[in-house]
Every structure is written in structure tokens, then in C-alpha cells.
Amino acid sequence: MPAELLVGVNSLAKENYYVNIARARPKRTVDPAKTTILIVEDDNTTRITLGMILSRGMGYKVRMANDVKTFVAALQARPLPDAVILDLELPGGIGGFKILAKIRAHPDLRQLPVVIFSGHSEPEDLESGIALGADAYLSKPAKAEAIFATLRAVLGG
């Protein structure tokens, strides 16, 4: 896979960078074939591209959701995902920050690693995400290798 592959937008933004801040996780061996990533993204191109690079490029199992309703359904499927990649802007009036707060408040989900993947890259967005308990904050567009490294970090690999 090309190292320069960017995921998240149809054209490059002038800020071509990413931020990765991860909570410490116990080190473990991560087997992508046994690891499920839930992608919550309303943009079809971004969601499908991200799903393809994670499944075909890295071998992860992938579930996808494009709104709150499909997100809830994906969480109800068993087993629970091992990590969530969460966009901030979703249709239906509930944004990613509210979803993150609900995940952190839920006793069965509070330890679930969550990576915010968003075009919102202002310092206050990053601060809000981290304050609400995001394990990582990745700004769009992001290089595929940055996405892989972020997932490895939040999964403890």
C-alpha cells in the first residue's frame, strides 16, 4: 500500500497533518484477523476507503456505521468491537462528542478504545475530544500509516 495514501477528504486541505494522543494501554499482541474495528463515518467515500485499507491492507475485521442508528446496531452485534474510529459530524442531531461521552459513561463500553477521525482540527476540538476520553485524535486527511499506527497504539500493540 502506498505510504502517501490519504484518507478522509476528496481533496487535500491546506493543513496536511495529524495528531495522535493515546492513553497508555497494556502491551499485547494484536492479531488483526481477530480484531474488529467499528468505523462511524457519514461520508461514503471516506467510510468505504477506510474500511478497505483496514480490512484488505491490514487484515482487520471491519464494521461500518454512517449514522447514530447504524452505530447503535453495530454496537449491539456481538462480539463488541475492539476499537471505534469516530467522525464528529454525523446526521441525526447527535455528534461524535455526544457519542463519545455516552460511550465513556456506559459501564460495558467505557474502556473501549475510541479514535476521533475528523476534519475538525482546531485546538479546542482536540481538547474537547481528549477531555471526553478519546484515546486518540486524528485529523483529516490522514496518511494510511498514521491510521495504522494510531490503531496499534490504542489497541496496545
Beta strands, then each sheet from edge to edge (+ up, - down):
strand 1: 6-7
strand 2: 36-40
strand 3: 61-65
strand 4: 83-86
strand 5: 114-118
strand 6: 136-139
strand 7: 142-143
sheet 1: 1+ 7-
sheet 2: 3+ 2+ 4+ 5+ 6+
end
